[in-house]
Amino acid sequence: MRVLGIESSCDETAVAVYDGAQGLLSHRLHSQIALHRAYGGVVPELASRDHVRRLLPLVREALAEGHSDRDSIDAVAYTAGPGLIGALLVGAGFAAGLSLSWGKPALPIHHLEGHLLAPLLEPNPPAFPFLALLVSGGHTQLVDVAGLGAYRILGETLDDAAGEAFDKTAKLLGLPYPGGAALAALAEESRSERFVFPRPMLDRPGLDFSFSGLKTAALVALRGRGQDPAMRADIARGFQEAVVETLAEKCRRALVETGHRRLVIAGGVGANQRLRERLAAVVESLGAQLYFPRTEFCTDNGAMIALAGYLRLAAGMRGDLKIHASANWELEEIGV
């Protein structure tokens, strides 16, 4: 079976083709970073309009690269939520149109399920069950993954997600949008540990997160200190270490509590090298294994949606002619 996957939940337009026997045949992506940089963040209306412009050319490119056509495609999978509702409707409407004209089912896919399954695209994929740290611009969750559609949230952020905290702190430091990667790069320039920020919610039991206070701590550290480059690098380092240590400790607790021996890292912040290093040390100390997708599949992409669509098609999902789009769709509501 072969599935065309479409992702348009926020500021990336992405299309991919996945084949059950041959694996990933193609993936094409257009990032809107340059479009939104002037505004310091994503402008929903601009994002939706750009998806309209980009989708058809990307579908044509992905089909050509994957040596596929309408006859070889068995289903069209698309991100149905969560995300920006206008952006989701563009992808959902486009997928429904293809489905109707090609006579193939359209499969609505949960965006976060795509991220959770992204490591299955790698040569050494994790087997079910596993523990997943889903850490992105909009979400920070620890998820017990028993199988396809069987997800139980063990802990999540009470305010800002880790990725949001990275981007907001990067803006305070005068770094360009998107700021997460820029902040991590700036932290590498630091040669001092003079800024030690709080490790939020590590002084109490539980697996929930809170990162908004770290942004405030960085703001306080910046006051009255000007824009000395070395100082900014030290603040970036202190902030990153606080986030990384918090995520790592919560993962350690979750592994101990659940007994899982496989930890999956998913989402854009999963590309952070310091986080990967720290989590590698955690799983090694517990005799567990660490899995994460390659960097290009940490952020939003069509490959993860095509894969999720294939797995759901193989599990018996058939779709319908409705256009499914929901800005807020709880992960635990999916089902098999």
C-alpha positions in Angstrom: 0.0 0.0 0.0 1.2 3.5 -0.8 0.0 6.7 0.9 0.4 10.4 0.0 0.9 12.5 3.2 0.1 16.2 3.5 1.1 18.4 6.4 -0.1 22.0 6.7 -0.8 22.6 10.4 1.3 25.7 10.9 4.2 27.2 9.0 5.5 24.3 6.9 3.9 23.0 3.8 5.0 19.4 3.3 4.2 16.4 1.2 5.5 12.9 1.1 4.9 9.4 -0.3 5.3 6.3 1.8 5.1 2.7 0.6 4.6 -0.2 3.0 7.1 -2.4 1.1 9.7 0.2 0.0 9.5 2.8 2.8 9.7 6.5 2.3 9.8 7.2 -1.5 9.8 11.0 -1.4 9.3 14.0 0.8 9.1 17.7 -0.1 8.9 20.7 2.2 8.6 24.4 2.0 9.3 26.4 5.2 7.6 29.8 5.8 10.3 31.1 8.1 11.4 33.9 5.8 7.7 34.9 5.4 7.1 35.2 9.1 10.5 36.5 10.3 9.6 40.1 9.8 6.7 39.7 12.3 8.6 37.8 14.9 6.2 34.9 14.8 3.7 33.0 12.7 0.9 35.2 11.2 -2.0 32.7 10.7 -3.6 34.4 7.6 -0.2 34.6 5.8 0.4 31.0 6.7 -2.9 29.8 5.2 -2.4 31.8 2.0 1.1 30.4 1.5 -0.2 26.8 1.9 -2.7 27.5 -0.9 0.2 28.6 -3.2 2.6 25.8 -2.3 0.5 22.6 -2.0 -0.2 21.7 -5.6 3.5 22.2 -6.8 4.8 20.1 -3.8 2.3 17.3 -4.5 3.5 17.2 -8.1 7.1 17.2 -7.0 6.6 14.5 -4.4 4.7 12.2 -6.8 7.4 12.6 -9.5 10.2 12.0 -7.0 8.5 8.9 -5.7 7.7 7.6 -9.2 4.0 7.6 -8.2 0.8 8.6 -9.8 -2.9 8.7 -8.9 -3.2 5.0 -9.8 -0.4 3.9 -7.5 -1.7 5.9 -4.5 -4.0 4.0 -2.2 -5.0 6.8 0.2 -4.4 10.5 0.9 -3.4 11.2 4.6 -3.6 14.8 5.9 -3.0 16.6 9.2 -6.5 17.3 10.7 -5.3 18.9 13.9 -4.2 20.3 16.2 -2.9 23.5 14.6 -3.9 26.8 13.1 -7.5 26.2 11.9 -7.0 28.1 8.6 -3.8 26.3 7.7 -5.5 22.9 8.6 -8.5 23.7 6.4 -6.2 24.3 3.4 -4.6 20.9 3.7 -7.8 19.1 4.6 -9.7 20.7 1.7 -7.0 19.9 -0.7 -6.8 16.3 0.5 -10.6 15.9 0.2 -10.4 17.2 -3.3 -7.8 14.7 -4.3 -9.7 11.9 -2.6 -12.8 12.7 -4.5 -11.2 13.1 -7.9 -8.9 10.1 -7.5 -11.5 7.9 -5.9 -9.2 7.1 -2.9 -9.9 7.5 0.8 -8.8 10.6 2.7 -7.4 9.8 6.2 -7.4 12.5 8.9 -4.3 12.2 11.0 -3.5 13.7 14.4 -0.4 15.9 14.1 1.1 14.7 17.4 0.6 11.1 16.4 2.7 11.8 13.4 5.5 13.1 15.6 5.2 10.1 17.9 5.6 7.7 15.0 8.3 9.6 13.2 11.1 7.5 14.7 9.6 4.5 12.9 11.0 6.1 9.7 14.5 5.2 10.8 16.4 2.0 10.0 16.3 0.9 13.6 12.8 1.8 14.7 11.5 1.3 18.3 9.0 -1.4 18.9 5.8 -0.8 20.9 5.3 -0.1 23.7 7.6 2.9 24.5 7.7 6.1 26.5 7.8 9.3 24.4 8.9 12.8 25.1 6.9 15.0 22.7 8.7 18.3 22.8 7.9 21.0 20.3 7.0 24.7 19.9 3.4 24.1 21.1 3.6 20.9 23.1 5.6 19.3 25.9 4.2 16.0 26.9 5.3 12.6 28.3 3.3 9.9 26.6 2.9 6.2 27.3 2.6 4.7 23.8 1.1 1.2 24.0 0.5 0.9 20.3 -1.0 2.6 17.3 -3.7 4.9 18.7 -3.1 3.8 22.3 -1.7 6.9 23.9 -1.8 7.9 27.6 -0.5 11.3 28.7 1.6 11.0 31.8 2.6 14.6 32.2 2.4 17.9 30.2 3.3 21.5 30.5 1.0 23.7 32.6 1.9 26.9 30.7 4.6 27.5 28.0 5.9 24.5 26.0 9.6 24.1 26.0 9.8 25.3 22.4 7.8 28.4 23.2 10.1 29.2 26.1 13.1 28.8 23.8 11.6 31.1 21.2 10.5 33.8 23.7 13.8 33.8 25.5 15.7 34.0 22.2 13.6 37.1 21.4 14.7 38.6 24.7 18.3 38.0 23.7 17.8 39.8 20.4 17.9 36.6 18.3 16.0 36.2 15.0 12.8 34.1 14.6 12.6 31.2 15.0 14.8 31.5 18.1 15.2 27.9 19.4 18.1 26.9 17.2 19.7 30.3 17.4 19.6 30.2 21.2 21.2 26.7 21.3 24.0 28.0 19.0 24.6 31.0 21.2 24.8 28.8 24.3 27.6 26.9 22.6 29.7 30.1 22.7 29.5 30.4 26.5 32.5 29.6 28.6 30.9 30.3 32.0 28.3 28.8 34.2 27.6 32.1 36.1 23.8 31.9 35.4 22.1 29.0 37.1 18.3 29.2 36.5 15.6 27.3 38.5 14.7 23.8 37.5 10.9 24.2 37.5 8.8 21.6 39.3 11.7 19.2 40.1 11.3 19.9 43.8 8.0 18.1 43.8 6.7 14.7 42.6 4.9 14.2 39.3 5.6 14.5 35.6 4.1 17.8 34.7 6.2 20.7 33.3 6.3 24.5 33.6 8.6 26.8 31.6 7.1 30.3 31.7 9.1 31.1 34.9 12.4 30.4 33.1 11.6 33.1 30.6 11.0 35.5 33.4 14.3 34.4 35.1 16.1 35.2 31.8 14.5 38.6 31.6 15.6 39.4 35.2 19.1 38.3 34.4 19.2 40.6 31.4 18.0 43.8 33.2 20.7 46.4 33.6 23.4 44.3 31.9 23.3 45.7 28.4 23.9 43.5 25.4 27.4 42.2 26.1 27.8 39.2 23.8 29.5 37.1 26.4 26.8 37.8 28.9 24.1 36.9 26.4 25.8 33.6 25.6 26.1 32.8 29.3 22.3 33.5 29.8 21.5 31.3 26.8 23.6 28.5 28.3 22.0 28.8 31.7 18.5 28.8 30.2 19.2 25.8 28.0 20.8 23.8 30.8 17.7 24.5 33.0 15.3 23.3 30.3 17.4 20.2 29.3 17.9 19.1 32.9 14.2 19.5 33.7 13.2 17.4 30.6 15.9 14.8 31.4 14.9 14.4 35.0 11.2 14.0 34.1 12.0 11.4 31.5 14.1 9.5 34.1 11.2 9.6 36.5 8.8 8.4 33.9 11.0 5.5 32.8 11.3 4.4 36.4 7.6 4.7 37.1 6.4 2.9 33.9 9.2 0.3 33.6 9.7 1.2 29.9 13.1 0.5 28.4 12.6 2.5 25.2 12.5 6.3 25.2 11.4 8.1 22.0 12.1 11.8 21.5 9.8 13.6 19.1 9.2 17.2 18.0 11.3 20.1 17.0 13.1 20.6 20.3 14.2 17.0 19.9 16.8 18.2 17.5 18.6 20.0 20.3 22.0 18.3 20.6 22.5 19.1 24.3 19.1 17.5 25.1 20.1 14.4 23.1 23.4 14.1 25.0 21.7 14.4 28.4 18.9 12.0 27.6 21.5 9.5 26.2 23.2 9.6 29.6 19.8 9.0 31.4 18.8 6.0 29.4 22.3 4.5 29.7 22.2 4.8 33.5 18.8 2.9 33.4 19.8 0.3 30.8 17.2 1.6 28.4 17.4 2.7 24.7 17.0 6.1 23.1 15.3 6.6 19.8 14.7 9.8 17.8 14.1 10.7 14.1 16.7 12.3 12.0 16.8 16.1 12.3 14.7 16.8 9.3 11.9 14.7 10.7 11.9 16.3 14.1 10.2 19.4 12.9 6.8 19.3 11.0 7.1 17.2 7.8 4.9 15.2 5.4 6.8 11.9 5.9 5.4 11.4 9.4 1.9 12.0 8.2 2.3 9.6 5.2 3.7 7.0 7.6 0.8 7.4 10.1 -1.6 7.3 7.2 -0.1 4.0 6.0 -0.2 2.4 9.5 -3.8 3.5 9.9 -4.8 2.3 6.5 -3.2 -1.1 7.2 -5.1 -1.2 10.5 -8.4 -0.8 8.7 -9.1 2.9 8.6 -11.0 3.9 5.5 -11.8 7.6 5.9 -14.9 9.4 4.6 -15.9 12.4 2.5 -16.0 14.9 5.4 -13.4 17.6 5.8 -11.9 17.1 9.2 -10.0 20.0 10.9 -9.7 20.8 14.5 -7.5 23.4 16.1 -7.7 21.6 19.4 -7.7 17.8 19.3 -6.7 15.8 22.3 -4.2 13.0 21.7 -6.0 10.6 24.0 -9.2 11.0 21.9 -7.8 9.4 18.8 -8.3 5.6 19.3 -7.3 2.9 16.9 
